Amino acid sequence: MHEIEPFYNWRHMYVSEEDERSPFYGRAYSEFEFSQTIYNYYIHPQWDDFGSRTLYMKVLMADYDEHYVVMELFGEWNDAIGNDIMYLKRDVVDPFFAFGITKFILIAENVLNFHSGDKDYYEEWFEEVTDEGGWIACINMPEQTQHDFRKAKLNRFIELIELENWRVYKPIHLFRLIDQQILNRLA
């Protein structure tokens, strides 16, 4: 698990720890000291802790002019025990929303398990962004994780999208592609 790194090819365009509006502003990372774990397995030190014991993230891009953010998730999304959605919503989403971000792209290909809990935070997040013309999209969630996500009917709030090779896109092109897909689904 320690070899799985956040996507880094956009770092020349955006670095969350250098963005004063990011909840991760000012964070310092070590390339050599592995201190964070998921179930006693060390993970790469570039992943950001936001309060969950089992789910970590990296903000890959925040574009305040286009009102979108791309976040890569890693680990186990556990709302049943850890209420991970509460931490994600309160400690990451709300600060971005306060700066006008209304479109959220979650890269979830490294979310290995999902355990559902309350739907309240999903509903709140969905209502806030849709009132502002926004949306929430989850990209490439593994099939077994999607199954549990759909079983909890959370796909009513977060669009589940399969997108091959998202890494070949520049952030603005990825955003526009997903935005168009969501608009097509609504039409």
KOLVEXTOR-67087 format. One record per residue: residue in one letter; x, z, y of N, C-alpha, C in turn; residue number from 1; chain. Coordinates in pm, 1 decimal. Example, Ala and Ser with C-alpha at 12.3 -4.5 7.8 and 13.67 -1.06 7.14 Angstrom:
2
(A; (1319.0; 780.0; -569.0); (1230.0; 780.0; -450.0); (1320.0; 780.0; -330.0); 1; A);
(S; (1285.0; 708.0; -225.0); (1367.0; 714.0; -106.0); (1290.0; 787.0; 3.0); 2; A);
! end
This chain:
187
(M; (82.2; 0.0; -119.9); (0.0; 0.0; 0.0); (86.5; 0.0; 126.1); 1; A);
(H; (205.2; 54.0; 117.1); (290.8; 64.0; 235.4); (342.9; -72.1; 281.7); 2; A);
(E; (327.1; -174.3; 199.0); (375.1; -307.9; 236.1); (269.1; -389.5; 311.3); 3; A);
(I; (145.4; -344.4; 313.6); (39.0; -417.2; 383.7); (47.5; -381.8; 531.3); 4; A);
(E; (82.7; -480.7; 611.5); (99.2; -462.3; 756.0); (-19.2; -523.0; 830.7); 5; A);
(P; (-46.0; -474.3; 950.3); (-144.3; -543.3; 1034.8); (-91.6; -682.0; 1072.1); 6; A);
(F; (-182.1; -773.9; 1098.3); (-144.8; -908.7; 1140.3); (-69.1; -900.0; 1272.6); 7; A);
(Y; (44.3; -963.6; 1281.9); (131.3; -947.1; 1398.7); (159.0; -1076.0; 1476.6); 8; A);
(N; (103.2; -1189.1; 1436.2); (136.0; -1315.5; 1503.8); (74.4; -1332.5; 1641.7); 9; A);
(W; (-11.5; -1240.1; 1683.9); (-69.2; -1248.6; 1818.0); (-5.1; -1149.6; 1913.5); 10; A);
(R; (95.6; -1078.8; 1867.5); (155.1; -972.6; 1950.1); (218.0; -1025.3; 2078.7); 11; A);
(H; (251.6; -1150.9; 2083.8); (304.5; -1207.2; 2208.6); (193.0; -1226.4; 2312.5); 12; A);
(M; (66.0; -1217.9; 2267.8); (-47.9; -1232.5; 2358.6); (-113.0; -1098.7; 2394.2); 13; A);
(Y; (-106.7; -1004.4; 2300.3); (-175.2; -877.0; 2322.4); (-109.7; -768.8; 2237.0); 14; A);
(V; (-90.2; -652.4; 2297.6); (-38.3; -534.5; 2227.8); (-125.0; -416.3; 2271.7); 15; A);
(S; (-199.3; -359.2; 2178.8); (-297.9; -255.8; 2214.9); (-234.1; -132.6; 2277.2); 16; A);
(E; (-114.3; -95.9; 2234.7); (-51.7; 23.2; 2291.4); (0.3; 0.8; 2433.3); 17; A);
(E; (-0.2; -124.6; 2479.8); (38.5; -155.7; 2617.8); (-81.3; -184.5; 2707.5); 18; A);
(D; (-200.5; -185.6; 2651.2); (-324.5; -213.2; 2724.8); (-382.7; -81.1; 2774.3); 19; A);
(E; (-383.8; -60.7; 2904.0); (-432.4; 64.9; 2962.1); (-578.9; 93.0; 2930.3); 20; A);
(R; (-655.8; -9.2; 2896.5); (-796.7; 9.4; 2863.5); (-820.0; 34.8; 2714.2); 21; A);
(S; (-716.3; 19.7; 2634.7); (-727.3; 39.4; 2490.3); (-723.4; 188.3; 2455.9); 22; A);
(P; (-801.9; 230.1; 2356.0); (-794.4; 369.9; 2313.0); (-659.5; 404.0; 2248.6); 23; A);
(F; (-578.3; 305.0; 2220.4); (-447.2; 327.3; 2158.4); (-332.8; 311.5; 2258.0); 24; A);
(Y; (-365.4; 309.4; 2386.0); (-264.1; 294.5; 2490.9); (-160.2; 406.8; 2482.0); 25; A);
(G; (-34.7; 366.4; 2490.3); (74.2; 463.1; 2492.8); (122.4; 509.8; 2357.1); 26; A);
(R; (61.6; 463.0; 2250.6); (107.4; 504.7; 2117.3); (246.8; 450.1; 2090.4); 27; A);
(A; (324.3; 526.6; 2017.8); (458.3; 484.9; 1975.4); (460.1; 479.3; 1823.1); 28; A);
(Y; (530.6; 381.8; 1769.7); (533.5; 359.8; 1625.8); (676.8; 360.2; 1575.1); 29; A);
(S; (690.8; 398.9; 1451.3); (819.9; 392.0; 1383.9); (810.6; 284.7; 1277.0); 30; A);
(E; (914.0; 207.2; 1264.6); (919.5; 107.7; 1157.7); (975.4; 167.9; 1029.7); 31; A);
(F; (1029.0; 287.3; 1039.1); (1101.9; 344.2; 926.2); (1039.8; 471.9; 871.6); 32; A);
(E; (961.9; 541.4; 950.8); (904.2; 668.5; 908.9); (758.8; 648.2; 868.2); 33; A);
(F; (732.1; 663.0; 740.8); (598.0; 647.7; 687.7); (534.8; 786.4; 680.4); 34; A);
(S; (435.6; 812.5; 764.1); (377.0; 946.4; 768.7); (227.3; 946.9; 737.4); 35; A);
(Q; (159.9; 834.9; 752.5); (15.7; 829.1; 728.4); (-11.1; 790.1; 583.2); 36; A);
(T; (-116.9; 847.2; 527.9); (-150.1; 819.1; 388.1); (-299.0; 793.6; 371.9); 37; A);
(I; (-330.0; 721.2; 266.2); (-466.1; 707.4; 216.0); (-459.3; 753.9; 71.1); 38; A);
(Y; (-524.3; 866.6; 42.6); (-521.3; 924.7; -92.0); (-379.3; 936.1; -147.0); 39; A);
(N; (-292.1; 995.2; -70.6); (-153.3; 1020.4; -109.2); (-67.1; 895.3; -124.4); 40; A);
(Y; (-116.3; 780.5; -81.7); (-37.0; 658.5; -79.9); (3.4; 631.5; 64.8); 41; A);
(Y; (130.7; 620.9; 88.0); (177.6; 593.2; 223.4); (136.9; 452.8; 265.2); 42; A);
(I; (104.7; 440.5; 394.1); (68.9; 309.4; 449.9); (169.2; 273.9; 558.5); 43; A);
(H; (171.2; 147.7; 594.6); (264.5; 98.7; 696.1); (241.1; 173.4; 827.8); 44; A);
(P; (348.5; 211.0; 897.0); (332.6; 291.7; 1019.6); (269.3; 218.9; 1138.1); 45; A);
(Q; (248.3; 88.4; 1130.4); (186.8; 15.5; 1241.0); (34.1; 31.7; 1247.1); 46; A);
(W; (-26.7; 80.9; 1139.5); (-171.7; 100.7; 1140.9); (-206.1; 217.2; 1231.9); 47; A);
(D; (-317.2; 204.9; 1303.7); (-361.1; 308.9; 1396.8); (-461.8; 402.7; 1331.2); 48; A);
(D; (-440.1; 529.7; 1353.2); (-531.0; 635.0; 1309.9); (-633.3; 655.4; 1421.4); 49; A);
(F; (-761.7; 661.2; 1384.5); (-864.8; 685.4; 1485.8); (-957.9; 798.9; 1445.9); 50; A);
(G; (-911.7; 885.0; 1355.2); (-990.8; 1000.9; 1316.7); (-1034.1; 1002.3; 1171.8); 51; A);
(S; (-1038.8; 886.7; 1108.5); (-1076.4; 879.2; 968.5); (-957.0; 915.9; 880.0); 52; A);
(R; (-985.6; 974.4; 765.8); (-878.5; 1005.6; 670.3); (-843.6; 887.2; 581.6); 53; A);
(T; (-937.5; 792.8; 569.6); (-918.8; 684.9; 472.2); (-926.2; 544.9; 531.6); 54; A);
(L; (-961.4; 532.5; 657.5); (-974.6; 401.7; 720.7); (-886.0; 397.3; 844.3); 55; A);
(Y; (-804.1; 293.9; 851.6); (-713.4; 274.0; 964.1); (-741.9; 137.7; 1023.9); 56; A);
(M; (-683.3; 112.1; 1139.5); (-711.5; -13.9; 1206.6); (-595.7; -56.2; 1293.9); 57; A);
(K; (-606.0; -179.9; 1342.0); (-515.8; -231.2; 1444.1); (-598.2; -322.9; 1532.9); 58; A);
(V; (-593.8; -299.4; 1662.4); (-659.6; -389.6; 1756.3); (-564.6; -506.7; 1776.8); 59; A);
(L; (-608.0; -623.7; 1734.1); (-523.0; -742.9; 1739.9); (-536.3; -816.7; 1872.3); 60; A);
(M; (-654.6; -806.7; 1934.1); (-677.4; -876.7; 2060.6); (-796.2; -814.1; 2131.0); 61; A);
(A; (-783.5; -793.9; 2259.3); (-895.7; -755.8; 2344.7); (-891.6; -848.6; 2464.4); 62; A);
(D; (-996.8; -926.3; 2481.9); (-1006.1; -1020.2; 2593.4); (-1123.6; -975.5; 2680.4); 63; A);
(Y; (-1091.3; -914.0; 2793.3); (-1194.1; -856.5; 2879.4); (-1268.2; -962.4; 2960.1); 64; A);
(D; (-1208.1; -1079.2; 2977.2); (-1276.3; -1188.0; 3047.3); (-1382.1; -1253.7; 2958.8); 65; A);
(E; (-1350.1; -1269.6; 2831.2); (-1443.5; -1330.6; 2735.9); (-1528.7; -1225.3; 2664.0); 66; A);
(H; (-1499.4; -1096.9; 2687.8); (-1578.9; -983.9; 2637.0); (-1574.3; -966.8; 2485.3); 67; A);
(Y; (-1459.1; -991.0; 2423.7); (-1448.6; -971.5; 2279.5); (-1323.0; -894.6; 2242.2); 68; A);
(V; (-1328.8; -836.2; 2122.1); (-1213.8; -766.2; 2064.9); (-1205.8; -803.8; 1916.4); 69; A);
(V; (-1083.0; -814.7; 1866.4); (-1059.2; -839.4; 1724.5); (-984.9; -718.0; 1670.0); 70; A);
(M; (-1042.4; -656.2; 1566.8); (-983.1; -537.3; 1505.2); (-966.0; -561.4; 1355.3); 71; A);
(E; (-848.6; -532.7; 1306.1); (-824.1; -542.4; 1162.1); (-835.6; -402.7; 1101.9); 72; A);
(L; (-912.2; -391.8; 993.3); (-934.2; -264.3; 926.2); (-857.8; -259.3; 794.8); 73; A);
(F; (-823.2; -137.2; 753.0); (-746.9; -119.9; 630.5); (-782.5; 13.1; 564.7); 74; A);
(G; (-813.1; 8.6; 435.3); (-836.6; 131.5; 361.3); (-974.5; 137.9; 299.4); 75; A);
(E; (-1029.7; 257.2; 296.4); (-1161.6; 281.3; 241.1); (-1254.6; 323.4; 354.2); 76; A);
(W; (-1364.1; 250.6; 370.8); (-1464.2; 281.0; 473.0); (-1562.2; 377.6; 408.8); 77; A);
(N; (-1556.8; 502.8; 449.2); (-1635.4; 605.8; 382.6); (-1723.7; 679.3; 483.6); 78; A);
(D; (-1848.4; 636.2; 491.2); (-1945.1; 703.4; 577.9); (-2009.0; 822.7; 507.4); 79; A);
(A; (-2009.3; 822.7; 375.5); (-2075.3; 928.8; 299.1); (-2005.2; 1063.0; 317.7); 80; A);
(I; (-1873.7; 1063.9; 310.7); (-1798.9; 1189.0; 321.9); (-1734.6; 1203.1; 459.2); 81; A);
(G; (-1668.7; 1097.4; 505.7); (-1590.8; 1107.0; 628.5); (-1661.0; 1062.6; 755.1); 82; A);
(N; (-1780.1; 1002.1; 743.6); (-1852.4; 949.6; 859.4); (-1762.8; 860.6; 945.1); 83; A);
(D; (-1695.1; 767.2; 878.5); (-1600.5; 678.6; 946.0); (-1662.7; 598.1; 1058.7); 84; A);
(I; (-1788.5; 558.5; 1043.1); (-1853.2; 480.7; 1148.9); (-1864.3; 562.0; 1277.1); 85; A);
(M; (-1882.4; 693.0; 1266.4); (-1889.6; 777.1; 1385.8); (-1757.4; 772.0; 1461.7); 86; A);
(Y; (-1646.9; 788.2; 1389.6); (-1515.2; 782.3; 1453.9); (-1489.4; 644.3; 1513.2); 87; A);
(L; (-1522.7; 540.1; 1437.2); (-1502.8; 404.2; 1487.0); (-1585.6; 380.5; 1612.7); 88; A);
(K; (-1711.0; 421.7; 1608.2); (-1801.1; 399.5; 1722.1); (-1758.9; 481.0; 1844.0); 89; A);
(R; (-1739.4; 610.3; 1826.6); (-1710.0; 697.8; 1940.8); (-1568.6; 681.7; 1996.2); 90; A);
(D; (-1469.7; 666.3; 1908.0); (-1331.0; 669.9; 1952.6); (-1269.0; 532.5; 1978.7); 91; A);
(V; (-1332.2; 425.8; 1930.0); (-1276.0; 292.2; 1950.2); (-1376.1; 199.5; 2019.4); 92; A);
(V; (-1494.4; 186.4; 1962.1); (-1593.4; 92.4; 2015.3); (-1641.0; 133.3; 2154.8); 93; A);
(D; (-1680.0; 259.2; 2172.5); (-1732.6; 303.8; 2302.0); (-1634.2; 282.5; 2417.5); 94; A);
(P; (-1505.0; 315.8; 2400.4); (-1411.5; 287.2; 2510.9); (-1402.8; 138.6; 2544.7); 95; A);
(F; (-1403.3; 51.9; 2444.7); (-1400.8; -92.5; 2473.4); (-1531.3; -137.0; 2538.4); 96; A);
(F; (-1643.5; -84.9; 2489.5); (-1773.8; -119.6; 2545.8); (-1780.4; -80.3; 2694.2); 97; A);
(A; (-1719.7; 31.0; 2728.6); (-1717.7; 77.3; 2867.9); (-1645.6; -21.6; 2959.6); 98; A);
(F; (-1556.9; -102.5; 2903.7); (-1485.4; -204.0; 2981.3); (-1544.4; -343.6; 2963.3); 99; A);
(G; (-1667.8; -351.7; 2912.9); (-1738.5; -478.9; 2907.4); (-1725.1; -557.0; 2778.7); 100; A);
(I; (-1662.4; -500.6; 2678.0); (-1652.3; -569.2; 2548.3); (-1786.8; -557.4; 2478.0); 101; A);
(T; (-1846.2; -673.1; 2443.5); (-1977.0; -674.2; 2377.7); (-1976.9; -752.3; 2246.8); 102; A);
(K; (-1863.9; -814.6; 2214.5); (-1854.4; -892.7; 2090.6); (-1736.1; -839.4; 2010.3); 103; A);
(F; (-1767.5; -792.3; 1891.2); (-1669.6; -722.9; 1808.2); (-1645.6; -799.7; 1679.4); 104; A);
(I; (-1520.3; -834.1; 1654.1); (-1480.3; -901.4; 1530.9); (-1398.4; -801.8; 1449.9); 105; A);
(L; (-1448.5; -768.6; 1332.2); (-1379.6; -676.9; 1242.2); (-1323.3; -757.3; 1125.8); 106; A);
(I; (-1192.9; -760.2; 1112.2); (-1129.4; -824.7; 997.5); (-1125.9; -720.1; 887.6); 107; A);
(A; (-1196.0; -745.4; 776.4); (-1215.0; -641.1; 675.7); (-1163.1; -680.0; 537.7); 108; A);
(E; (-1072.3; -775.2; 531.0); (-1025.6; -818.7; 399.2); (-945.6; -710.8; 326.4); 109; A);
(N; (-898.5; -610.6; 398.3); (-826.1; -499.4; 335.6); (-907.7; -370.5; 333.3); 110; A);
(V; (-1038.7; -383.1; 342.8); (-1127.3; -268.0; 323.8); (-1164.8; -268.6; 176.1); 111; A);
(L; (-1103.8; -179.1; 101.4); (-1108.8; -185.3; -43.7); (-1236.2; -127.1; -103.2); 112; A);
(N; (-1299.6; -32.3; -34.4); (-1423.7; 30.0; -80.7); (-1509.8; 62.5; 40.2); 113; A);
(F; (-1639.8; 71.8; 14.5); (-1732.3; 114.8; 118.9); (-1830.7; 212.8; 57.1); 114; A);
(H; (-1852.0; 324.8; 125.5); (-1950.7; 423.7; 82.0); (-2042.4; 451.0; 200.5); 115; A);
(S; (-2170.0; 424.1; 181.5); (-2263.8; 433.6; 293.6); (-2308.5; 576.2; 319.7); 116; A);
(G; (-2353.4; 595.3; 442.3); (-2410.3; 722.5; 486.6); (-2527.6; 690.4; 577.2); 117; A);
(D; (-2535.4; 756.9; 689.9); (-2640.4; 731.7; 788.9); (-2625.3; 594.4; 853.7); 118; A);
(K; (-2737.0; 538.5; 898.8); (-2736.3; 409.4; 967.2); (-2738.0; 425.7; 1118.9); 119; A);
(D; (-2749.1; 548.3; 1167.5); (-2770.9; 572.6; 1309.9); (-2664.4; 508.3; 1399.8); 120; A);
(Y; (-2537.3; 524.1; 1364.4); (-2431.2; 469.5; 1449.1); (-2431.0; 316.3; 1446.9); 121; A);
(Y; (-2465.7; 258.2; 1333.1); (-2475.0; 112.5; 1324.3); (-2588.0; 61.7; 1413.7); 122; A);
(E; (-2703.1; 129.0; 1406.1); (-2817.7; 90.5; 1488.1); (-2785.2; 103.3; 1636.8); 123; A);
(E; (-2724.1; 214.9; 1673.5); (-2687.7; 238.2; 1813.4); (-2591.9; 130.6; 1863.7); 124; A);
(W; (-2488.9; 102.6; 1787.2); (-2389.7; 1.6; 1823.3); (-2456.2; -134.9; 1836.9); 125; A);
(F; (-2538.2; -172.3; 1739.2); (-2608.6; -300.0; 1740.0); (-2698.6; -312.5; 1863.2); 126; A);
(E; (-2774.9; -209.6; 1891.4); (-2865.8; -213.8; 2006.3); (-2788.5; -225.9; 2137.7); 127; A);
(E; (-2679.4; -152.4; 2150.1); (-2600.3; -158.8; 2273.2); (-2544.9; -298.8; 2297.6); 128; A);
(V; (-2485.8; -358.6; 2193.8); (-2424.0; -489.8; 2216.6); (-2527.4; -600.2; 2230.2); 129; A);
(T; (-2635.6; -595.8; 2152.3); (-2735.1; -702.6; 2163.5); (-2809.8; -696.2; 2296.6); 130; A);
(D; (-2825.5; -577.0; 2352.8); (-2885.4; -565.2; 2485.9); (-2800.2; -635.8; 2591.1); 131; A);
(E; (-2671.7; -649.5; 2563.3); (-2579.0; -715.6; 2655.6); (-2544.4; -857.6; 2610.5); 132; A);
(G; (-2618.2; -910.8; 2512.6); (-2592.3; -1046.3; 2463.3); (-2476.3; -1054.4; 2365.5); 133; A);
(G; (-2438.0; -941.8; 2308.1); (-2324.0; -939.2; 2217.5); (-2363.3; -935.2; 2071.3); 134; A);
(W; (-2264.0; -915.0; 1987.9); (-2282.1; -910.5; 1843.3); (-2164.1; -838.3; 1778.0); 135; A);
(I; (-2178.8; -812.0; 1648.0); (-2073.5; -751.8; 1566.6); (-2059.8; -838.4; 1442.2); 136; A);
(A; (-1938.4; -881.9; 1413.6); (-1913.1; -965.4; 1296.3); (-1801.4; -903.7; 1213.5); 137; A);
(C; (-1819.7; -908.0; 1084.3); (-1720.2; -856.8; 990.1); (-1671.1; -975.8; 907.4); 138; A);
(I; (-1541.4; -999.9; 912.2); (-1482.7; -1118.8; 850.8); (-1414.8; -1083.5; 719.0); 139; A);
(N; (-1445.8; -1161.1; 617.0); (-1375.8; -1159.6; 487.7); (-1373.6; -1023.6; 417.9); 140; A);
(M; (-1482.7; -953.2; 424.4); (-1493.2; -828.6; 349.3); (-1493.4; -864.4; 200.3); 141; A);
(P; (-1415.3; -794.8; 117.7); (-1413.8; -824.6; -25.9); (-1553.7; -816.7; -87.4); 142; A);
(E; (-1574.1; -894.7; -192.1); (-1706.3; -907.9; -252.5); (-1765.5; -774.0; -296.9); 143; A);
(Q; (-1685.7; -690.0; -362.6); (-1738.6; -562.0; -410.2); (-1772.9; -470.2; -293.2); 144; A);
(T; (-1697.9; -479.2; -184.7); (-1725.5; -398.9; -66.2); (-1851.0; -451.1; 3.3); 145; A);
(Q; (-1862.6; -583.9; 10.0); (-1982.8; -645.5; 68.0); (-2107.8; -603.8; -8.0); 146; A);
(H; (-2097.1; -596.3; -138.4); (-2211.8; -557.9; -221.2); (-2266.4; -421.4; -176.0); 147; A);
(D; (-2176.7; -324.3; -160.9); (-2218.3; -190.0; -118.1); (-2268.6; -190.3; 25.8); 148; A);
(F; (-2209.2; -272.7; 109.4); (-2249.7; -285.3; 249.6); (-2391.7; -342.9; 258.4); 149; A);
(R; (-2416.5; -448.7; 180.0); (-2549.4; -511.1; 177.3); (-2653.2; -418.7; 113.9); 150; A);
(K; (-2612.8; -346.6; 10.8); (-2703.5; -254.2; -57.0); (-2756.5; -149.6; 41.1); 151; A);
(A; (-2672.9; -108.7; 135.1); (-2714.3; -13.1; 238.3); (-2788.0; -81.8; 353.2); 152; A);
(K; (-2803.4; -215.3; 343.7); (-2873.2; -296.9; 444.2); (-2806.4; -291.7; 582.0); 153; A);
(L; (-2675.0; -273.8; 582.9); (-2602.3; -269.0; 709.6); (-2572.4; -408.3; 763.0); 154; A);
(N; (-2592.7; -509.9; 679.6); (-2575.1; -647.4; 726.3); (-2685.2; -687.1; 824.7); 155; A);
(R; (-2785.6; -600.8; 843.7); (-2884.3; -623.3; 950.4); (-2821.6; -600.1; 1087.5); 156; A);
(F; (-2716.4; -519.9; 1091.3); (-2651.7; -484.0; 1217.5); (-2519.1; -555.6; 1237.9); 157; A);
(I; (-2450.2; -582.8; 1129.2); (-2318.5; -646.5; 1135.0); (-2322.2; -772.6; 1050.8); 158; A);
(E; (-2293.4; -886.0; 1114.0); (-2290.1; -1014.3; 1043.7); (-2170.1; -1017.1; 950.2); 159; A);
(L; (-2192.1; -1053.0; 824.4); (-2083.4; -1068.6; 728.8); (-2049.5; -1217.5; 720.4); 160; A);
(I; (-1926.3; -1250.9; 753.2); (-1884.3; -1390.7; 761.4); (-1761.3; -1412.3; 675.2); 161; A);
(E; (-1764.3; -1519.7; 597.6); (-1646.8; -1563.2; 521.5); (-1577.3; -1672.1; 602.1); 162; A);
(L; (-1449.8; -1654.4; 622.7); (-1373.7; -1750.5; 702.5); (-1235.2; -1766.8; 642.2); 163; A);
(E; (-1213.8; -1881.5; 583.1); (-1084.1; -1909.3; 522.8); (-978.3; -1926.4; 631.4); 164; A);
(N; (-864.0; -1869.9; 607.8); (-747.5; -1889.4; 695.5); (-771.1; -1851.9; 841.5); 165; A);
(W; (-828.4; -1737.2; 867.3); (-850.8; -1695.9; 1006.6); (-719.4; -1682.4; 1082.5); 166; A);
(R; (-610.6; -1660.8; 1010.5); (-479.5; -1640.2; 1073.7); (-423.9; -1765.1; 1141.6); 167; A);
(V; (-474.3; -1882.4; 1109.0); (-421.9; -2004.6; 1170.1); (-479.0; -2027.6; 1310.7); 168; A);
(Y; (-582.4; -1953.1; 1346.3); (-646.1; -1970.6; 1476.3); (-577.9; -1884.9; 1583.0); 169; A);
(K; (-582.3; -1934.2; 1704.9); (-549.2; -1848.6; 1818.0); (-670.9; -1759.3; 1840.8); 170; A);
(P; (-652.6; -1644.1; 1902.8); (-765.7; -1550.5; 1917.9); (-888.2; -1612.9; 1983.9); 171; A);
(I; (-870.1; -1688.0; 2090.8); (-985.9; -1746.1; 2160.5); (-1059.2; -1846.6; 2072.1); 172; A);
(H; (-985.5; -1920.1; 1989.5); (-1048.6; -2017.6; 1900.2); (-1123.0; -1947.0; 1786.9); 173; A);
(L; (-1066.1; -1839.2; 1736.7); (-1135.5; -1760.7; 1635.0); (-1264.4; -1703.6; 1693.5); 174; A);
(F; (-1255.8; -1647.8; 1812.9); (-1374.4; -1593.3; 1879.0); (-1481.7; -1701.3; 1896.7); 175; A);
(R; (-1443.8; -1815.7; 1947.2); (-1542.5; -1922.8; 1971.6); (-1605.2; -1973.3; 1842.3); 176; A);
(L; (-1525.2; -1980.7; 1736.3); (-1577.9; -2023.9; 1607.3); (-1682.9; -1925.1; 1556.2); 177; A);
(I; (-1651.7; -1798.2; 1561.6); (-1745.8; -1695.6; 1514.5); (-1868.0; -1688.9; 1605.3); 178; A);
(D; (-1846.7; -1697.5; 1735.4); (-1957.5; -1697.1; 1830.6); (-2053.3; -1811.7; 1800.2); 179; A);
(Q; (-2000.1; -1929.2; 1772.1); (-2083.9; -2045.4; 1740.4); (-2159.4; -2024.5; 1609.6); 180; A);
(Q; (-2092.3; -1968.3; 1509.5); (-2159.7; -1941.4; 1381.7); (-2276.4; -1845.2; 1401.0); 181; A);
(I; (-2256.2; -1744.0; 1479.5); (-2363.4; -1645.9; 1503.4); (-2476.7; -1709.9; 1582.4); 182; A);
(L; (-2444.4; -1789.0; 1681.9); (-2548.6; -1859.2; 1758.8); (-2627.0; -1954.1; 1669.7); 183; A);
(N; (-2558.2; -2022.4; 1579.0); (-2626.5; -2113.3; 1484.3); (-2720.9; -2036.5; 1392.2); 184; A);
(R; (-2680.7; -1918.2; 1349.3); (-2766.6; -1837.8; 1261.1); (-2891.7; -1791.4; 1334.9); 185; A);
(L; (-2876.9; -1764.0; 1463.3); (-2991.5; -1718.2; 1542.4); (-3088.1; -1830.7; 1576.0); 186; A);
(A; (-3034.8; -1952.8; 1580.8); (-3118.6; -2067.7; 1622.7); (-3215.5; -2112.5; 1516.8); 187; A);
! end
